């Protein structure tokens, strides 16, 4: 497959409802979409990155700049004969988290284009040792008041979803009210994670210990900042209580994960495509965790379009050993989307492979244009730029 050009879109995705967590309140997100155009324009592949400053340090602007640099990299595959060339390119970039959303967008676009060129779904390009044809997503609840949270819980209960993630903040009173609201709706019939986004310190974490026990919380995700010096004490207390700690912002690269495994504070890792630098880097991280018997979940970023949802679906289906799956919130969160297909889970969170070549979704050009913040950046292949 010969690549004619690369287009980079800066898009804004509006939410149908605002979503809050301890670090942000959002009604929209700014993502980056890459369009990979084949020789005669008959092939168009799409990839997406979700740059988040508080996760990888990236902004939408910096991600676009990084993609420009990556496309001009010596190893960039303007001609793709097999998927091994894509892997070689990703490996040649390195694994610095400050580029991960950009790498994810570019790699996913290249993979989608290659899959469409070959007429095959991308899931068939990867080893099938842990492959499954059905997964069950959980659902995430925002930092919210009791009334709003109760309404969302009732909707989830009606869909028969019992794997829940609840965003918590610094306010012990509010956190207590939220946990009680979830328990009031579900009783004891839930599998509950709480996500703190790293805003607790040791004192605040210990104040929540009894609360976590009372409401049978199974997993606490990123309770403290990645460089918090007091994590070890809280981690030991949670381990003794049977509560697992899951690393998220602390685990953006394979080097991060190796340090986490060495320290032993976290028993689970949250793998997210954009955070971890795309499919290749995510799968290398997962293989490392498997060899060491460390649990993991496949997660998502708040506000992924159908492109990243489709890529995340493939990663989920390649990992029947993941403990949890988060993602495919398109219909439930986005007011507008770029894909023509609705990449959302159904009752009980059930989801299956997407049909069609590449990622299995089609991007509506009008949708993409409406959501773009200005015209795309265009980079032509060296061969065509000389014409």
NUBA-284456 format. One record per residue (C-alpha): residue number from 1; z, y, x. Coordinates in Angstrom, 2 decimals, decimal comma. Last residue first. Layout:
BEGIN
{kemar NUM {Z Y X}}
...
END
This chain:
BEGIN
{kemar 387 {-8,10 16,93 5,35}}
{kemar 386 {-5,41 16,85 8,03}}
{kemar 385 {-2,61 16,63 5,44}}
{kemar 384 {-4,21 13,46 4,10}}
{kemar 383 {-3,71 11,32 7,22}}
{kemar 382 {-0,32 12,81 8,03}}
{kemar 381 {0,85 11,83 4,51}}
{kemar 380 {1,39 14,75 2,18}}
{kemar 379 {4,78 16,30 1,49}}
{kemar 378 {5,23 18,14 -1,80}}
{kemar 377 {8,38 20,00 -2,86}}
{kemar 376 {8,58 19,93 -6,65}}
{kemar 375 {8,19 23,00 -8,87}}
{kemar 374 {11,31 24,68 -10,24}}
{kemar 373 {14,58 23,33 -11,51}}
{kemar 372 {13,23 20,09 -12,94}}
{kemar 371 {14,47 18,83 -16,31}}
{kemar 370 {11,40 19,91 -18,26}}
{kemar 369 {9,01 18,59 -15,59}}
{kemar 368 {10,70 15,19 -15,43}}
{kemar 367 {10,61 14,79 -19,20}}
{kemar 366 {6,95 15,84 -19,25}}
{kemar 365 {6,16 13,29 -16,54}}
{kemar 364 {7,95 10,53 -18,47}}
{kemar 363 {9,30 8,05 -15,95}}
{kemar 362 {8,67 4,37 -16,57}}
{kemar 361 {11,25 1,65 -16,09}}
{kemar 360 {11,31 -1,88 -14,67}}
{kemar 359 {12,54 -0,86 -11,23}}
{kemar 358 {9,27 -2,07 -9,71}}
{kemar 357 {7,22 -4,07 -12,16}}
{kemar 356 {8,12 -4,66 -15,81}}
{kemar 355 {11,07 -6,00 -17,74}}
{kemar 354 {14,65 -4,90 -17,23}}
{kemar 353 {17,16 -7,63 -16,48}}
{kemar 352 {20,04 -8,04 -18,95}}
{kemar 351 {23,04 -6,04 -20,19}}
{kemar 350 {26,13 -6,76 -22,28}}
{kemar 349 {28,78 -4,06 -22,49}}
{kemar 348 {30,45 -5,94 -25,36}}
{kemar 347 {27,73 -4,49 -27,60}}
{kemar 346 {24,79 -3,00 -25,64}}
{kemar 345 {24,29 -1,52 -22,20}}
{kemar 344 {21,98 1,42 -21,62}}
{kemar 343 {18,67 1,94 -19,82}}
{kemar 342 {16,75 3,58 -22,68}}
{kemar 341 {13,13 3,48 -21,61}}
{kemar 340 {10,97 6,60 -21,33}}
{kemar 339 {12,86 7,67 -18,23}}
{kemar 338 {13,69 11,27 -17,36}}
{kemar 337 {16,72 11,62 -19,61}}
{kemar 336 {18,13 14,22 -21,98}}
{kemar 335 {21,52 14,57 -23,69}}
{kemar 334 {22,99 12,08 -21,27}}
{kemar 333 {26,38 10,41 -21,82}}
{kemar 332 {26,23 7,45 -24,23}}
{kemar 331 {22,50 6,75 -24,13}}
{kemar 330 {22,37 6,80 -20,33}}
{kemar 329 {25,69 5,08 -19,54}}
{kemar 328 {23,98 2,29 -17,58}}
{kemar 327 {26,85 2,08 -15,08}}
{kemar 326 {30,06 0,28 -14,15}}
{kemar 325 {30,29 -3,43 -13,31}}
{kemar 324 {33,54 -5,18 -12,41}}
{kemar 323 {34,71 -8,15 -10,33}}
{kemar 322 {31,39 -8,60 -8,52}}
{kemar 321 {30,59 -12,27 -7,89}}
{kemar 320 {27,46 -12,35 -10,07}}
{kemar 319 {25,98 -9,83 -7,64}}
{kemar 318 {22,18 -9,65 -7,73}}
{kemar 317 {22,34 -8,68 -11,42}}
{kemar 316 {24,54 -5,71 -10,52}}
{kemar 315 {22,12 -4,52 -7,82}}
{kemar 314 {19,22 -4,74 -10,28}}
{kemar 313 {21,15 -2,83 -12,94}}
{kemar 312 {22,05 -0,17 -10,38}}
{kemar 311 {18,36 0,42 -9,71}}
{kemar 310 {17,75 0,75 -13,45}}
{kemar 309 {20,70 3,13 -13,87}}
{kemar 308 {19,45 5,09 -10,86}}
{kemar 307 {16,10 5,66 -12,58}}
{kemar 306 {17,55 6,00 -16,10}}
{kemar 305 {19,36 9,13 -14,98}}
{kemar 304 {22,75 9,03 -13,27}}
{kemar 303 {25,33 11,44 -14,62}}
{kemar 302 {28,67 10,21 -13,30}}
{kemar 301 {27,97 8,13 -10,25}}
{kemar 300 {27,85 4,37 -10,54}}
{kemar 299 {29,89 1,28 -9,71}}
{kemar 298 {29,31 -2,28 -8,55}}
{kemar 297 {32,74 -3,78 -7,97}}
{kemar 296 {34,19 -5,46 -4,91}}
{kemar 295 {36,65 -8,13 -3,84}}
{kemar 294 {37,23 -8,96 -0,17}}
{kemar 293 {36,73 -12,58 0,92}}
{kemar 292 {35,79 -11,69 4,48}}
{kemar 291 {32,22 -12,99 4,40}}
{kemar 290 {31,78 -11,55 0,92}}
{kemar 289 {32,88 -8,09 2,05}}
{kemar 288 {30,32 -8,02 4,87}}
{kemar 287 {27,60 -9,20 2,49}}
{kemar 286 {28,54 -6,42 0,07}}
{kemar 285 {28,26 -3,75 2,77}}
{kemar 284 {24,85 -5,04 3,84}}
{kemar 283 {23,82 -5,05 0,16}}
{kemar 282 {24,87 -1,42 -0,25}}
{kemar 281 {23,02 -0,35 2,91}}
{kemar 280 {19,75 -1,94 1,77}}
{kemar 279 {20,04 -0,81 -1,84}}
{kemar 278 {20,78 2,86 -1,34}}
{kemar 277 {22,97 4,96 0,93}}
{kemar 276 {26,52 3,98 -0,02}}
{kemar 275 {27,33 6,92 -2,29}}
{kemar 274 {23,95 6,78 -4,02}}
{kemar 273 {24,11 3,04 -4,63}}
{kemar 272 {27,77 2,76 -5,58}}
{kemar 271 {30,00 0,03 -4,12}}
{kemar 270 {33,67 0,33 -5,14}}
{kemar 269 {35,76 -1,71 -2,71}}
{kemar 268 {38,72 -3,97 -3,50}}
{kemar 267 {41,93 -5,10 -1,77}}
{kemar 266 {42,78 -1,75 -0,19}}
{kemar 265 {45,60 -1,13 2,30}}
{kemar 264 {44,55 -3,83 4,76}}
{kemar 263 {44,06 -1,51 7,73}}
{kemar 262 {41,33 -3,71 9,26}}
{kemar 261 {39,55 -4,15 5,93}}
{kemar 260 {39,58 -0,39 5,42}}
{kemar 259 {38,26 0,26 8,93}}
{kemar 258 {35,38 -2,18 8,37}}
{kemar 257 {34,67 -0,56 5,01}}
{kemar 256 {34,36 2,91 6,54}}
{kemar 255 {32,01 1,53 9,21}}
{kemar 254 {29,89 -0,01 6,45}}
{kemar 253 {29,61 3,39 4,82}}
{kemar 252 {30,93 5,34 1,84}}
{kemar 251 {34,32 3,64 1,48}}
{kemar 250 {37,15 6,20 1,37}}
{kemar 249 {35,53 7,92 -1,63}}
{kemar 248 {35,87 4,58 -3,46}}
{kemar 247 {38,64 2,27 -2,30}}
{kemar 246 {40,31 -0,03 -4,83}}
{kemar 245 {44,04 -0,74 -4,88}}
{kemar 244 {45,11 -3,91 -6,64}}
{kemar 243 {48,29 -4,11 -8,70}}
{kemar 242 {50,41 -7,27 -8,31}}
{kemar 241 {53,73 -5,43 -7,98}}
{kemar 240 {54,16 -6,39 -4,31}}
{kemar 239 {50,62 -5,17 -3,65}}
{kemar 238 {51,37 -1,90 -5,41}}
{kemar 237 {54,47 -1,34 -3,28}}
{kemar 236 {52,55 -2,10 -0,09}}
{kemar 235 {49,74 0,30 -1,03}}
{kemar 234 {52,26 3,04 -1,83}}
{kemar 233 {53,80 2,74 1,65}}
{kemar 232 {50,43 2,48 3,43}}
{kemar 231 {48,87 5,49 1,69}}
{kemar 230 {51,13 8,09 3,29}}
{kemar 229 {48,76 9,45 5,95}}
{kemar 228 {46,04 10,49 3,46}}
{kemar 227 {42,64 10,60 5,25}}
{kemar 226 {40,57 9,14 2,40}}
{kemar 225 {42,44 11,19 -0,24}}
{kemar 224 {44,95 9,32 -2,37}}
{kemar 223 {44,87 7,07 -5,44}}
{kemar 222 {41,29 5,85 -4,79}}
{kemar 221 {41,02 3,39 -7,70}}
{kemar 220 {44,17 1,83 -9,10}}
{kemar 219 {43,49 -1,66 -10,46}}
{kemar 218 {45,27 -3,97 -12,91}}
{kemar 217 {47,14 -1,44 -15,05}}
{kemar 216 {49,61 -3,29 -17,25}}
{kemar 215 {50,73 -0,28 -19,27}}
{kemar 214 {54,37 -0,47 -18,22}}
{kemar 213 {53,56 -1,40 -14,62}}
{kemar 212 {51,29 1,60 -14,07}}
{kemar 211 {53,90 3,87 -15,66}}
{kemar 210 {56,65 2,51 -13,41}}
{kemar 209 {54,59 3,35 -10,32}}
{kemar 208 {53,44 6,79 -11,47}}
{kemar 207 {56,29 8,67 -9,77}}
{kemar 206 {55,45 6,77 -6,59}}
{kemar 205 {51,93 8,19 -6,61}}
{kemar 204 {53,22 11,72 -7,14}}
{kemar 203 {55,54 11,51 -4,13}}
{kemar 202 {52,91 9,87 -1,90}}
{kemar 201 {50,18 12,40 -2,72}}
{kemar 200 {47,82 12,00 -5,64}}
{kemar 199 {44,39 13,65 -5,90}}
{kemar 198 {42,22 10,85 -4,45}}
{kemar 197 {39,77 10,45 -7,33}}
{kemar 196 {42,56 9,04 -9,53}}
{kemar 195 {40,67 6,24 -11,25}}
{kemar 194 {42,68 3,92 -13,48}}
{kemar 193 {41,58 0,36 -14,15}}
{kemar 192 {42,44 -1,54 -17,33}}
{kemar 191 {41,45 -5,00 -18,57}}
{kemar 190 {42,24 -4,74 -22,26}}
{kemar 189 {43,79 -6,61 -25,18}}
{kemar 188 {47,40 -5,51 -24,72}}
{kemar 187 {47,22 -3,11 -27,66}}
{kemar 186 {43,72 -1,71 -27,76}}
{kemar 185 {44,14 1,49 -29,78}}
{kemar 184 {47,79 2,30 -29,01}}
{kemar 183 {47,33 1,13 -25,42}}
{kemar 182 {44,56 3,64 -24,79}}
{kemar 181 {46,61 6,47 -26,32}}
{kemar 180 {49,68 5,42 -24,28}}
{kemar 179 {47,69 5,62 -21,08}}
{kemar 178 {46,51 9,09 -22,03}}
{kemar 177 {49,95 10,37 -22,96}}
{kemar 176 {51,44 9,07 -19,72}}
{kemar 175 {48,66 10,71 -17,71}}
{kemar 174 {49,29 14,00 -19,50}}
{kemar 173 {52,99 13,87 -18,69}}
{kemar 172 {52,40 12,83 -15,08}}
{kemar 171 {49,97 15,70 -14,48}}
{kemar 170 {48,05 15,10 -11,23}}
{kemar 169 {44,96 13,47 -12,76}}
{kemar 168 {43,87 10,20 -14,32}}
{kemar 167 {40,42 8,90 -15,24}}
{kemar 166 {40,55 5,70 -17,28}}
{kemar 165 {38,37 2,68 -16,62}}
{kemar 164 {38,13 -0,01 -19,28}}
{kemar 163 {36,98 -3,60 -19,52}}
{kemar 162 {37,61 -4,35 -23,20}}
{kemar 161 {34,26 -3,59 -24,79}}
{kemar 160 {33,99 -4,94 -28,33}}
{kemar 159 {31,54 -2,21 -29,39}}
{kemar 158 {34,02 -1,16 -32,10}}
{kemar 157 {36,71 -1,13 -29,40}}
{kemar 156 {34,61 1,24 -27,33}}
{kemar 155 {34,17 3,59 -30,29}}
{kemar 154 {37,89 3,41 -31,05}}
{kemar 153 {38,68 4,23 -27,43}}
{kemar 152 {36,42 7,28 -27,53}}
{kemar 151 {38,17 8,60 -30,64}}
{kemar 150 {41,60 7,96 -29,12}}
{kemar 149 {40,55 9,82 -25,98}}
{kemar 148 {39,47 12,88 -27,90}}
{kemar 147 {42,71 13,00 -29,90}}
{kemar 146 {44,96 12,25 -26,93}}
{kemar 145 {43,54 14,97 -24,70}}
{kemar 144 {41,06 14,22 -21,96}}
{kemar 143 {40,50 13,04 -18,39}}
{kemar 142 {37,41 11,02 -19,05}}
{kemar 141 {37,03 7,39 -20,23}}
{kemar 140 {34,85 4,89 -18,40}}
{kemar 139 {33,32 1,77 -19,94}}
{kemar 138 {32,89 -1,74 -18,61}}
{kemar 137 {29,57 -3,43 -18,08}}
{kemar 136 {28,97 -7,09 -18,86}}
{kemar 135 {26,32 -8,95 -16,89}}
{kemar 134 {23,47 -11,30 -17,72}}
{kemar 133 {20,61 -12,92 -15,83}}
{kemar 132 {22,61 -13,76 -12,71}}
{kemar 131 {21,85 -13,70 -9,00}}
{kemar 130 {24,37 -14,62 -6,33}}
{kemar 129 {22,10 -16,64 -4,03}}
{kemar 128 {18,98 -14,82 -5,32}}
{kemar 127 {17,90 -13,10 -2,12}}
{kemar 126 {15,98 -9,85 -2,78}}
{kemar 125 {12,37 -8,95 -3,57}}
{kemar 124 {12,49 -10,71 -6,96}}
{kemar 123 {14,91 -8,05 -8,26}}
{kemar 122 {12,22 -5,50 -7,53}}
{kemar 121 {10,07 -6,60 -10,45}}
{kemar 120 {6,60 -7,63 -9,37}}
{kemar 119 {3,10 -6,17 -9,76}}
{kemar 118 {2,66 -5,85 -5,99}}
{kemar 117 {1,85 -2,14 -6,19}}
{kemar 116 {4,52 -1,67 -8,86}}
{kemar 115 {7,11 -3,31 -6,62}}
{kemar 114 {6,03 -1,19 -3,65}}
{kemar 113 {6,25 2,01 -5,69}}
{kemar 112 {9,73 1,13 -6,97}}
{kemar 111 {10,88 0,20 -3,48}}
{kemar 110 {9,59 3,45 -2,00}}
{kemar 109 {11,26 5,49 -4,73}}
{kemar 108 {14,52 3,60 -4,28}}
{kemar 107 {14,43 4,20 -0,52}}
{kemar 106 {13,82 7,93 -0,94}}
{kemar 105 {16,53 8,55 -3,52}}
{kemar 104 {19,09 6,34 -1,76}}
{kemar 103 {18,40 7,94 1,62}}
{kemar 102 {18,97 11,40 0,10}}
{kemar 101 {22,20 10,33 -1,59}}
{kemar 100 {23,36 8,76 1,69}}
{kemar 99 {22,60 11,54 4,18}}
{kemar 98 {26,13 12,86 4,84}}
{kemar 97 {27,27 9,22 4,67}}
{kemar 96 {25,88 8,47 8,13}}
{kemar 95 {24,50 4,93 8,24}}
{kemar 94 {21,59 4,99 10,68}}
{kemar 93 {17,99 5,97 10,02}}
{kemar 92 {16,37 3,02 11,83}}
{kemar 91 {17,98 0,52 9,43}}
{kemar 90 {16,32 2,25 6,48}}
{kemar 89 {12,91 2,10 8,18}}
{kemar 88 {13,31 -1,55 9,15}}
{kemar 87 {14,26 -2,43 5,58}}
{kemar 86 {11,15 -0,67 4,29}}
{kemar 85 {8,98 -2,52 6,80}}
{kemar 84 {10,52 -5,82 5,69}}
{kemar 83 {9,34 -5,09 2,16}}
{kemar 82 {5,79 -5,90 3,13}}
{kemar 81 {2,52 -4,13 3,91}}
{kemar 80 {3,68 -0,55 3,45}}
{kemar 79 {1,54 2,24 4,92}}
{kemar 78 {3,22 5,64 5,13}}
{kemar 77 {6,26 3,72 6,37}}
{kemar 76 {8,56 6,35 7,96}}
{kemar 75 {9,42 5,06 11,44}}
{kemar 74 {8,81 8,31 13,32}}
{kemar 73 {10,80 10,30 10,75}}
{kemar 72 {8,84 13,03 8,93}}
{kemar 71 {9,74 11,56 5,54}}
{kemar 70 {13,37 11,43 6,64}}
{kemar 69 {13,44 15,12 7,61}}
{kemar 68 {12,04 16,26 4,25}}
{kemar 67 {14,49 13,89 2,52}}
{kemar 66 {17,34 15,56 4,41}}
{kemar 65 {16,31 19,01 3,19}}
{kemar 64 {16,25 17,76 -0,41}}
{kemar 63 {19,72 16,24 0,04}}
{kemar 62 {21,02 19,50 1,53}}
{kemar 61 {19,85 21,45 -1,53}}
{kemar 60 {21,32 19,01 -4,05}}
{kemar 59 {24,58 19,07 -2,15}}
{kemar 58 {25,96 16,44 0,17}}
{kemar 57 {29,49 16,00 1,49}}
{kemar 56 {29,48 12,27 0,76}}
{kemar 55 {32,02 12,11 -2,09}}
{kemar 54 {33,45 15,60 -2,76}}
{kemar 53 {30,04 17,22 -2,24}}
{kemar 52 {28,25 14,92 -4,68}}
{kemar 51 {24,56 14,19 -4,20}}
{kemar 50 {23,25 11,81 -6,88}}
{kemar 49 {20,05 10,27 -5,50}}
{kemar 48 {17,03 9,07 -7,40}}
{kemar 47 {13,89 7,07 -6,80}}
{kemar 46 {10,52 6,92 -8,49}}
{kemar 45 {7,30 5,08 -7,70}}
{kemar 44 {3,87 6,26 -8,76}}
{kemar 43 {0,86 4,03 -8,24}}
{kemar 42 {-2,63 4,94 -9,50}}
{kemar 41 {-2,62 8,24 -7,60}}
{kemar 40 {-5,48 7,14 -5,36}}
{kemar 39 {-3,47 6,41 -2,22}}
{kemar 38 {-0,07 5,89 -3,84}}
{kemar 37 {2,40 8,56 -4,95}}
{kemar 36 {6,12 8,28 -4,20}}
{kemar 35 {8,16 10,52 -6,50}}
{kemar 34 {11,66 11,37 -5,29}}
{kemar 33 {14,35 12,58 -7,68}}
{kemar 32 {17,39 14,65 -6,70}}
{kemar 31 {20,42 15,19 -8,90}}
{kemar 30 {22,27 18,20 -10,29}}
{kemar 29 {24,78 17,26 -12,96}}
{kemar 28 {25,63 18,48 -16,47}}
{kemar 27 {28,61 19,21 -18,73}}
{kemar 26 {31,07 18,57 -15,93}}
{kemar 25 {34,77 19,05 -15,31}}
{kemar 24 {35,61 18,25 -11,72}}
{kemar 23 {38,27 16,99 -9,30}}
{kemar 22 {40,76 15,10 -11,50}}
{kemar 21 {38,14 13,91 -13,96}}
{kemar 20 {36,35 15,58 -16,83}}
{kemar 19 {33,28 14,69 -18,89}}
{kemar 18 {31,60 17,21 -21,19}}
{kemar 17 {29,56 15,79 -24,07}}
{kemar 16 {25,81 15,22 -24,61}}
{kemar 15 {25,38 15,76 -20,91}}
{kemar 14 {22,63 17,83 -19,31}}
{kemar 13 {20,67 16,48 -16,31}}
{kemar 12 {19,52 19,13 -13,84}}
{kemar 11 {16,71 18,17 -11,51}}
{kemar 10 {15,62 19,02 -7,97}}
{kemar 9 {12,32 17,19 -7,56}}
{kemar 8 {10,85 15,89 -4,30}}
{kemar 7 {7,22 14,81 -4,21}}
{kemar 6 {5,91 12,39 -1,58}}
{kemar 5 {2,22 11,96 -0,76}}
{kemar 4 {-0,72 9,60 -0,32}}
{kemar 3 {1,17 6,39 0,44}}
{kemar 2 {-1,01 3,43 1,37}}
{kemar 1 {0,00 0,00 0,00}}
END
